[in-house]
Amino acid sequence: MNFERKLPIRLLQFFCHPDLLEDIVGDLHELYEENRNVGGEGKANRLLWVEVIRLFRPGIIKNILGTYATDTIGIYRNYFKVSWRNLAKNKVFSAINIISLSVGITACLIIFLFIRDELSFDNFHAKRDRIYRLCELQTWPGTNPQNVPISWPKMGYILPDYFPEVEMCARYNNRGEELMQSGNKKLVVKNVAGVDSTFLQVFDFEMIAGNRKTALVDPLSIVITEDVARRFFNSTDVVGKALHNDGKEYNITGVLKNIPENSHLQFDMLYSLSTLRADRPNFNDETGSNFMIAYALLKPNSDVDAIEKKFPDFLTSLVDDEEINQAYKLFLQPLKDVHLASMDIEHDYQNYRKFNGTYVRVFMLTGIFILIIACVNFMNLTTARSNTRFREIGVRKSIGAKKMQLVHQFILESVQLAVIALVIGFSIGYLVLPFLNDLITRQLSMATIFSDPGLTAGILGISILLGIISGLYPSLYLSSFRPIHILKVVGSRSKSLLRSTLVIVQFSLAIGMIVSTIIVVQQLFFIQNKDIGFNKDHMLLISLNDEANEKYELMKEELQKDPHILGVTASGQRIGNNFHQYGFKYKKDTSILRIVPSNVTVDYNYLDVYEIKIKSGRNFSEEMATDDGKAFIINESFAKKLDFEDPLGQQLGHGWYDNDSLGRIIGVTEDFNFNSLHYEVNALSMVVHTDWNFSEMSVKLNGNNLQAGIDAIEKIWNENVTDSGYPFSYKFLDEHFDEVYKSDQQMGSVVTIMAILSILVGCLGLFGLASISIEQRIKEIGIRKALGATTSELLILLSKNYAALIVVSLLIASPLAYLYLDRWLTNFAFHISINPLIFLLGGLIAMIIAILTISFHTFRASRTNPVDALHYE
Amino acid sequence: MSNKSLGEFEEIVLLTVAILYEDAYGVSIKKDIETRLNRNVSVGAMRTALSRLEKKGFLKSHFGEVTKERGGKRKRYFRVTQPGKTALEEVMESRKKLWDAIPAMSFDF
């Protein structure tokens, strides 16, 4: 057997330093022969093994990093020097690389901050993983099924008794604003809510003073925020003091820190729900009416599914109604979903800054897209410009640089660039964030990144990773050249299939984003301008307290005299959300049937002021005595559900009316979108109840001089609402609608900005690529010109490759964008249909921008004097 | 490796290279030490010592001719350099000084 094929020798060859290998193997061979002659083959083999194993020691083993010990620090210093020289030498390309990476990084940093802010909602509650919001899926006859976060008072009250898994339950009932008084000081407290005594134990709102467990036990106890405390008393040391409202004295039992911005519950004052029992002794047993929000704190490791399975039995235990489970299906929504996953939940009014969680993903995606486009720029420009580094690589290789060393060098260069880009990107972000905050109404701050060392390190780490990823391909590409080839043939044309593919990736992403922007903007425009069946322009909403309600007729009369005011009306609920559903009954043939439409109480002239069109029948009239409570105007959807040949004159009434004294349908309106355009139009009934309180007054102003109108209302308000001292405050209905579509609008702005950035960064790359390829073809262009090619022919010649790439990108991007956008549009019950021409338009925009970008080079190239290009050879 | 001192084993190897003069290569050095000093020497230990001595500049080496023996592997011959000689002399010198300083009574058993 050949000595060198022996296992110990092969092992030695594997680990031994190559310089020592030859003579060691020779020595071993000599010894082996000798040993074999003396002691036989077996002994010789054994001794050989012993020798080889004893050779496994430092000094003999080869260096893992390379055969030779090198001056690592010196080499790296050289790398830095060379990369700086390269950056400085090709200023245009360095700028393109750095700018596109910086823009990508800025976009990602801002999106990161945005998402972090959104995800931080309700995170400060220590027990957040065990807190659930009790929700209902309501399936009423006559109304589209809807998810709601509200429930009967009894549900939340009984919950902990019925389910051993529920540790405690805290109910929350928003009361809106209240006028509170301390001495002579009367101030409106904006958000007042009644809560169970357990509320501050379930949730960890920070308390400055008072006892978490007992503060909200006794009736007439209130807990206020430090803001409210300061406004009334100029101090936060107010436990034991009292505030008055409506003749009652409320004792302050606790002071909370101001509610953080990232809490879905926002309140300024909490009062104990036990307060209510003075007037409503059976409050905790109330069923049927859904208005409480109940938060259940489960015991650790509880099985939510198991609880939800028991809900039907739970409901039948609460009320004596066989069919209760057909109308209600209860479910538990985890607290972490409340902020970002509640878009399908209606009547969700206690959900501050509710946001569409899927848009968080959209933002993340757009950020990643821009980064990809920026990285591709780097890869393309580096590889396309590889010939400028040929000599360097060749020389390095000839004097012994290993492939891995070159890979290190080029990756180090791109990491260096990424870190520079991070610093610039961060600075850009710092500058633009204030403007962006205005646009998306957030309070994001770049400083957040430094608030947590882990985060700072993470972002730095990701940037370095980004440098490694974008440097990996160029470094492998550049280091793979054979020195003999590159030193001899300078400026060879390298194949660019991969480069073309990367350009296609870039432009597919960019076109996809352009098309998405156009369609999103179209849909948002559609939402804002769709004829929603009533007029919301110049409509002022003024909330009414008891006194203002009493004096409503008086004020209305005075207001209507003012020339700046076109109409005054009032309603029990605000238009723009879903109206609450009420139990109704109607008479068909001889039987009484039940139905649950949305219902709103209105003033006689509501339809006139809101310009809601009556399709058949008549409007409410003050002359008709029965129009107070016994006359209903319904919308077309409701009429369809009722399915009468002629709905006019049919008997209809609230659920509590006697069967033989129902009211009548006096009119049918056209369907109007009283809810947001995300939802279909529900069945709706409108009724006048003069003895019921209105929640809001709607004043239609003359658009020519809004301020004069507002001043007039304020004056009349202050003259009339004197006893309670309730201050005048208003809101435009437009603002309310903006709130409803805020999530969509913000998504629209972000996508638009991102699309612009993506095409910008993509074109920067194209600009660089075009300049390289034209430089390489400058002789060809010279010859063509010398032979008589015209400028326009050359322009076409030089642009057509890029045009082809963009056409391919369009073909790739269109179907994907279509699928995504089509799904997005189904979010809206009312939406535009996608016009295929939009895709062509998107492609055309990309094409025009791209051609214009490269035309800077093509035009210059085609105009040069061929002599300049050719005279060297 | 600025440490130019000689270890005990290094000293033996260096001396043996000097003894063998023109025939100092791996196996001959190993054998010479084994027979002369009656101690077992592994190829690994010896080779490491040789490399170290070469790095310190006490030895220099060159390859011999290709021969049929040893599977065609060349021998690496070692020669002591001037610094090597100096180093050996220093060691001897310092030992001698120490020996001279020992009072006769010390070894009076």
Interface residues (C-beta under 8 A of the other chain):
Chain A: N2 F3 E4 L20 E22 D23 I24 V25 G26 D27 L28 H29 E30 L31 E33 V50 E51 R54 L55 F56 R57 P58 G59 I60
Chain B: Y25 G26 V27 K30 S42 V43 G44 A45 R47 T48 S51 R52 F63 E69 R70 G71 K73 R74 K75 R76
